[in-house]
Amino acid sequence: MDTTSKESTKIQQHVDIEGHVGIDEHIGRDLEYSAAYRWQHWIRAFSIIFLIATGFYLAVPVITPTVTNEPTNFMYALFRTWHIIIGFVFIAAILLKSYLFIFAKKHENERAALWDVINPIVWVKQIGFYLLISKHPKLRGVYNPMQFLSYTLFYVMAFGLIITGLILFVHVYHEGLGGFLYEPMRSIEVMLGGLAFVRELHHILMWGVILFIVIHIYIAVYNAVFIKEGTIDAIISGIKWHKRV
């Protein structure tokens, strides 16, 4: 029996009014997010915050470096270096998550959400739930249709940021990985209309991710308040609570 099955068979213990430990057979818990999923989520989250902060500085350098007698205090270069380093951490997290979604057996519950996306009844019930006029629909996957499409859009933006970021990268580092990627990235740069547009597109995609983060946090809190299944806790523990039918 795998870990998911073991977790699914456990039931929640609770303390009744008299202080005795009782068992609620109507509530069970499932392992919905694997350790790999949770790790990449937080690595990706912190890398995005860092990239946004350094990205703003690279777009508009608002910090004046300390003046010294040594001409080696290159503040802009320092921010750009860290932006690139964390950028590759972000790339690794995105590639790992993409691999888990497509191939990992423990992530079948994510792929199952595709069936809810093409089900118009689930769409109607889900919209009704957010409008506070109906109950939350029973889902086949771990995401509702609106979540799934928003996550899909996020990954489209993420890969757009990766490609445009690599184009900007090869214009700074011409040896090693930069040299290896130079020709293919320059070809994509030409197809996109030039370096100026690539830089602008990189900024636009960043604002798209910022908007996604705001909506993502709002929906996560909304679901945690109204569904009461440990939605926010699950991204730390991996466990969500469900009422047994």
Beta strands, then each sheet from edge to edge (+ up, - down):
strand 1: 11-15
strand 2: 21-31
strand 3: 239-243
sheet 1: 1+ 2- 3+
end
